[in-house]
Structures are given as structure tokens and as C-alpha cells.
Amino acid sequence: MARQTASIQKAEASIYSYWFLVPAFFIFVIFFVIPTAISLYFSMTVWSFDSSTFCGFDNYKMFFSEYALTIGIKNTFIYAFLTSGSKVVLAFLIAVFLTGKIRTRNVLRSIVFFPNLVSTVAVGIAFKAILHPTKGYINQFINLFGLSSVDWLGNRSLALFSVAAVDIWKGLSIATVIYVAGIASIDHSYYEASSIDGASRWQTLRYVTIPLTAASRNTVIILSLIGGLRSFELIWTMTAGGPGFASDVMPSIIYKQYTQGFFGLSTAGNVILLVMISIVIFPLQKLLSKSEEAMR
């Protein structure tokens, strides 16, 4: 009888704990599952605000057949991996420097974090002026050495990379803060042990700092990659996807289709973007988690 009572109480306690998931479950269903299902349906229609006509996968076929649309997929991956990879490496090097024994490290940390406090749109407007082909400060500086001006945002080969460079500058702040927190959490006994063993600075960095900041590095990789895949404000402010389609990414193409009244096509683009992010992020997250566990 006592065993039966204990099992009943255990079952009730287990059921009771699941009730705490109900609010989160409803929020997830209402704000993610239902909108996703609705978007999936409308992506297979030609719709406006007062009518819709089912067209099957025609919107998807058009998205993958038109160069003006497919270029966005290519540019999105180039932009995302370029900005993410640069942030991972550069932010780590800056964080190592800022956690060293320097007197002004607190001031320098504030300076490094400053770009994160500025609106992305404001940054885009400022750098659009700075990179102006004739009046921009960068070209004026280049002219001092007798070199000709560069059309950073008007050149089809440079536009996407110019915006990516600005994105890297702005994104380094939060990535560096994450790394600084990771490095600061490392037990000093590891550094003392490496010093006693006669390890050089490079060896300490390689065998102590890098492995023990794996969690921070993985966080930076995931956040920066997601941010790169869905980046819109900076690109739209600086180039609006131009010149031509040279710097168009998926979010800017989706926005253009909405503004031109192709609602079904733009909804299909949103679904494609969601699938792209899911295909990249979920396997990568599992791989990074396994590598992090292996380092422990």
C-alpha cells in the first residue's frame, strides 16, 4: 500500500511539473507554429489583402529560376560566413588583448563596446557618407598618397564586401564581450600550471585559453551566423541591394518583393530563408556541442 501511494505521488509530481510548460507551449504555438503554417500556405498562393489564388510551388520555382532572386541566396551565404568567421577570429584576439595586464583595459573595453550602442541604421548612414566615392573620408585619405578614389559601394565587385566590413566592425563589440566573459571565467590555476611547466604565451593561448573558451566561441559562431543570414538594415541603408543586384541578400530581396506587391513570392522567400537558417544552424549547433564536450 505504501509503495502504491509513493508511486501515485511520484506520478502526480511528474504531471505537476509538466504544467509549467503549458504557458510556454501556447506561446510557441501561437507566435511560431501557427504563423509558420499560415506563411507556408500563403507562399503557395498569389495573394493580396482581399483575395488569394492557390498556385502550388510556382513561387518557389520562380525564386530559383530568376537570377535577380537566386543571387540573394549566394550573397547571403557569402555575407554570413564572411562576417561570422571574421568576428570569431578578430573578437577573440581583441578579447585576449583586453584581458591582459594593461592599465587602460576598462577604458578600451568601453570603446570596443561602443558600436553596439549605436543604431544599425545610423551606422549604415554614417558609413555610406564615409565611403562616398568623392567626398568620403576614406577616399580623401587615399588621395593623400596619390592614389585614385575607390567606389566602395558603387562597384559591383566591392559593394557586398564593403558592407560586410562595416558589419564586422559593428558586430565585434558584442562578440568581444562574450569572449572577455569566457576568458575571465577561466580558473587562474590553469595559467599558473602552464607557467610552472615553462609554457610560452603561444602555448598557453593554444592549450589553455582556446580550449577553455569553446563555449564562448560556439556562442559567437551561432549568434553571428544567424545575424549574418538574416541581416537587412545595414545592407538596405548602405546600398539597398545595389548596384544592380550585387549586394542583394535574401531579406532585401524579400522586402523588395513586398514593396512591389508580389506578396506570395516574398512569403515564399521568407520560407526559403527559414529553411536556409535551419539547415545551417541546427546541424552546426549539434557539431559544436559535441566538440565542446570532447574538450572537457
Phi, psi and omega per residue, in radians:
M1 nan -0.714 3.140
A2 -1.146 -0.699 3.122
R3 -1.130 -0.735 3.138
Q4 -1.101 -0.724 3.118
T5 -1.123 -0.727 3.140
A6 -1.125 -0.705 3.132
S7 -1.168 -0.664 3.111
I8 -1.135 -0.758 3.124
Q9 -1.121 -0.657 3.121
K10 -1.147 -0.728 3.118
A11 -1.129 -0.730 3.131
E12 -1.126 -0.688 3.106
A13 -1.134 -0.668 3.120
S14 -1.142 -0.787 3.110
I15 -1.121 -0.684 -3.133
Y16 -1.058 -0.679 -3.120
S17 -1.171 -0.533 -3.135
Y18 -1.241 -0.388 3.124
W19 -1.104 -0.444 3.121
F20 -1.223 -0.330 3.123
L21 -1.463 -0.262 -3.057
V22 -1.049 -0.847 3.123
P23 -1.025 -0.785 3.130
A24 -1.115 -0.649 3.134
F25 -1.102 -0.785 -3.139
F26 -1.140 -0.713 3.102
I27 -1.087 -0.751 3.134
F28 -1.098 -0.764 -3.121
V29 -1.170 -0.793 -3.061
I30 -1.211 -0.745 -3.011
F31 -1.732 -0.109 3.115
F32 -2.240 -0.986 -3.033
V33 -1.128 -0.877 -3.111
I34 -1.131 -0.843 3.088
P35 -1.049 -0.636 3.118
T36 -1.137 -0.758 3.119
A37 -1.111 -0.736 3.114
I38 -1.119 -0.739 3.116
S39 -1.104 -0.691 3.118
L40 -1.072 -0.703 3.125
Y41 -1.180 -0.877 -3.076
F42 -1.205 -0.338 3.067
S43 -1.217 -0.274 3.118
M44 -1.862 0.461 3.111
T45 -2.362 2.823 2.905
V46 -1.804 1.863 -2.974
W47 -2.240 2.727 2.984
S48 -2.321 -2.997 -3.060
F49 -1.320 -0.170 -3.132
D50 -2.144 -0.086 3.139
S51 -2.772 2.850 3.078
S52 -2.644 2.522 3.123
T53 -2.236 2.177 -3.105
F54 -1.210 2.316 -3.117
C55 -2.270 0.148 3.119
G56 1.206 -2.310 -3.084
F57 -1.720 0.349 -3.103
D58 -1.074 -0.677 3.128
N59 -1.094 -0.693 3.123
Y60 -1.200 -0.706 3.111
K61 -1.071 -0.728 3.124
M62 -1.144 -0.689 -3.118
F63 -1.084 -0.639 -3.091
F64 -1.638 0.001 -3.139
S65 -1.898 -0.449 -3.137
E66 -1.526 2.228 -3.126
Y67 -1.066 -0.684 -3.128
A68 -1.070 -0.368 3.140
L69 -1.723 -0.760 -3.097
T70 -1.191 -0.477 3.112
I71 -1.046 -0.492 3.127
G72 -1.147 -0.616 3.118
I73 -1.142 -0.814 3.122
K74 -1.065 -0.862 -3.118
N75 -1.112 -0.608 3.140
T76 -1.082 -0.790 3.135
F77 -1.178 -0.735 3.106
I78 -1.048 -0.851 -3.113
Y79 -1.099 -0.803 -3.069
A80 -1.145 -0.838 -3.090
F81 -1.263 -0.584 3.103
L82 -1.157 -0.863 -3.113
T83 -1.193 -0.722 -3.121
S84 -1.138 -0.847 -3.140
G85 -1.057 -0.716 3.141
S86 -1.153 -0.729 3.136
K87 -1.120 -0.713 -3.121
V88 -1.051 -0.793 -3.081
V89 -1.345 -0.917 -3.057
L90 -1.144 -0.723 -3.135
A91 -1.114 -0.640 3.112
F92 -1.130 -0.767 3.139
L93 -1.118 -0.716 3.109
I94 -1.142 -0.711 -3.134
A95 -1.129 -0.681 3.093
V96 -1.080 -0.723 3.119
F97 -1.151 -0.737 -3.074
L98 -1.302 -0.287 3.082
T99 -1.701 0.068 3.096
G100 -1.387 -3.108 -3.100
K101 -1.531 1.317 3.090
I102 -2.133 2.481 -3.025
R103 -1.201 -0.607 -3.036
T104 -1.723 0.453 -3.038
R105 -1.147 -0.586 3.130
N106 -1.167 -0.702 3.093
V107 -1.151 -0.753 -3.134
L108 -1.137 -0.639 3.087
R109 -1.095 -0.688 3.108
S110 -1.135 -0.706 3.129
I111 -1.134 -0.744 -3.136
V112 -1.131 -0.627 -3.098
F113 -1.378 -0.270 -3.051
F114 -0.950 -0.793 -3.114
P115 -0.970 -0.491 -3.131
N116 -1.233 -0.357 -3.129
L117 -1.459 -0.238 -3.088
V118 -1.629 2.427 3.111
S119 -1.017 2.470 3.121
T120 -1.068 -0.696 3.113
V121 -1.104 -0.737 3.126
A122 -1.106 -0.717 3.093
V123 -1.087 -0.755 3.131
G124 -1.075 -0.757 3.128
I125 -1.128 -0.747 -3.124
A126 -1.112 -0.808 -3.097
F127 -1.304 -0.428 3.033
K128 -1.106 -0.652 3.082
A129 -1.281 -0.723 -3.125
I130 -1.106 -0.601 -3.097
L131 -1.641 0.212 3.132
H132 -0.993 2.412 -3.034
P133 -1.098 -0.444 -3.126
T134 -2.090 -0.654 -3.059
K135 -1.765 -0.132 -3.084
G136 -1.188 2.560 -3.107
Y137 -1.105 -0.615 -3.113
I138 -1.146 -0.775 3.121
N139 -1.215 -0.589 3.075
Q140 -1.124 -0.656 3.088
F141 -1.172 -0.709 3.114
I142 -1.105 -0.664 -3.124
N143 -1.114 -0.452 3.125
L144 -1.079 -0.454 -3.130
F145 -1.694 0.219 3.095
G146 1.386 0.205 -3.138
L147 -1.627 2.649 -3.129
S148 -1.371 2.704 -3.120
S149 -1.171 2.694 3.129
V150 -2.042 2.301 3.095
D151 -1.511 1.470 -2.996
W152 -1.080 -0.674 -3.064
L153 -1.795 -0.200 -3.137
G154 -1.759 -0.161 3.114
N155 -1.543 2.201 -3.081
R156 -1.066 -0.507 -3.103
S157 -1.463 -0.330 -3.039
L158 -1.927 -0.361 -2.968
A159 -0.994 -0.889 -3.093
L160 -1.093 -0.705 -3.105
F161 -1.280 -0.522 3.081
S162 -1.162 -0.758 3.090
V163 -1.154 -0.676 3.123
A164 -1.077 -0.672 3.127
A165 -1.100 -0.703 3.105
V166 -1.170 -0.709 3.095
D167 -1.049 -0.732 3.112
I168 -1.083 -0.794 3.130
W169 -1.014 -0.787 -3.107
K170 -1.264 -0.680 -3.066
G171 -1.356 -0.264 -3.136
L172 -1.093 -0.496 -3.040
S173 -1.072 -0.985 -3.084
I174 -1.209 -0.602 3.100
A175 -1.121 -0.698 3.123
T176 -1.147 -0.712 3.119
V177 -1.060 -0.725 3.124
I178 -1.105 -0.757 3.122
Y179 -1.148 -0.740 3.140
V180 -1.039 -0.740 3.115
A181 -1.109 -0.692 3.125
G182 -1.161 -0.749 -3.139
I183 -1.194 -0.685 -3.134
A184 -1.152 -0.435 -3.117
S185 -1.459 -0.116 3.126
I186 -1.252 2.285 3.132
D187 -1.118 2.277 -3.108
H188 -1.134 -0.289 3.121
S189 -1.089 -0.513 3.102
Y190 -1.150 -0.734 3.126
Y191 -1.221 -0.625 3.099
E192 -1.142 -0.713 3.131
A193 -1.140 -0.727 3.130
S194 -1.174 -0.587 3.099
S195 -1.192 -0.697 3.113
I196 -1.134 -0.626 3.137
D197 -1.334 -0.069 3.099
G198 1.422 0.416 -3.132
A199 -1.248 2.479 3.074
S200 -1.364 3.034 3.126
R201 -1.077 -0.716 3.133
W202 -1.125 -0.735 3.130
Q203 -1.150 -0.689 3.086
T204 -1.111 -0.724 3.118
L205 -1.118 -0.744 -3.058
R206 -1.279 -0.739 -2.990
Y207 -1.760 -0.189 3.134
V208 -2.052 -1.070 -3.024
T209 -1.154 -0.867 -3.082
I210 -1.087 -0.863 3.136
P211 -1.120 -0.653 -3.060
L212 -1.429 -0.078 3.022
T213 -1.897 0.402 -3.126
A214 -1.061 -0.705 -3.132
A215 -1.105 -0.754 3.114
S216 -1.136 -0.744 3.141
R217 -1.086 -0.756 3.135
N218 -1.096 -0.677 3.098
T219 -1.101 -0.774 3.132
V220 -1.101 -0.738 -3.132
I221 -1.060 -0.866 -3.081
I222 -1.145 -0.846 -3.096
L223 -1.127 -0.770 -3.109
S224 -1.224 -0.590 3.133
L225 -1.230 -0.744 3.073
I226 -1.086 -0.767 3.117
G227 -1.066 -0.686 3.121
G228 -1.191 -0.672 -3.118
L229 -1.209 -0.501 -3.107
R230 -1.964 0.319 -3.116
S231 -1.153 2.372 -3.126
F232 -2.472 -0.894 -2.957
E233 -0.990 -0.818 -3.065
L234 -1.163 -0.775 -3.130
I235 -1.127 -0.768 -3.105
W236 -1.179 -0.649 -3.126
T237 -1.217 -0.667 -3.033
M238 -1.513 -0.705 -3.046
T239 -2.291 -0.271 -3.047
A240 0.975 0.507 3.125
G241 1.542 -0.089 -3.084
G242 -1.575 -3.078 -0.059
P243 -1.233 2.400 -3.027
G244 1.183 -2.064 3.077
F245 -2.071 0.296 -2.978
A246 -1.065 -0.622 -3.106
S247 -2.028 0.309 3.093
D248 -1.227 2.340 3.013
V249 -2.110 3.031 -3.050
M250 -0.962 -0.846 -3.138
P251 -1.058 -0.673 3.141
S252 -1.218 -0.640 3.089
I253 -1.155 -0.747 3.102
I254 -1.039 -0.762 3.131
Y255 -1.105 -0.728 3.134
K256 -1.086 -0.705 3.140
Q257 -1.153 -0.662 3.087
Y258 -1.086 -0.829 -3.081
T259 -1.157 -0.441 3.135
Q260 -1.588 0.004 3.060
G261 1.586 0.097 3.107
F262 -1.573 1.267 -3.001
F263 -1.189 -0.725 3.128
G264 -1.129 -0.730 3.126
L265 -1.133 -0.734 3.136
S266 -1.199 -0.607 3.079
T267 -1.144 -0.685 3.049
A268 -1.066 -0.667 3.083
G269 -1.093 -0.674 3.085
N270 -1.089 -0.729 3.118
V271 -1.136 -0.747 3.116
I272 -1.072 -0.725 3.124
L273 -1.112 -0.717 3.101
L274 -1.073 -0.748 3.128
V275 -1.149 -0.727 3.126
M276 -1.026 -0.852 -3.126
I277 -1.101 -0.727 -3.120
S278 -1.133 -0.756 -3.121
I279 -1.103 -0.628 -3.108
V280 -1.427 -0.821 -2.932
I281 -1.339 -0.835 -3.035
F282 -1.080 -0.871 3.076
P283 -1.104 -0.672 3.137
L284 -1.115 -0.710 3.132
Q285 -1.096 -0.743 3.104
K286 -1.123 -0.736 3.137
L287 -1.109 -0.754 3.136
L288 -1.170 -0.642 3.114
S289 -1.125 -0.723 3.116
K290 -1.135 -0.733 3.132
S291 -1.154 -0.618 3.104
E292 -1.151 -0.725 3.102
E293 -1.147 -0.616 3.141
A294 -1.175 -0.488 -3.119
M295 -1.397 -0.291 -3.088
R296 -1.319 nan nan
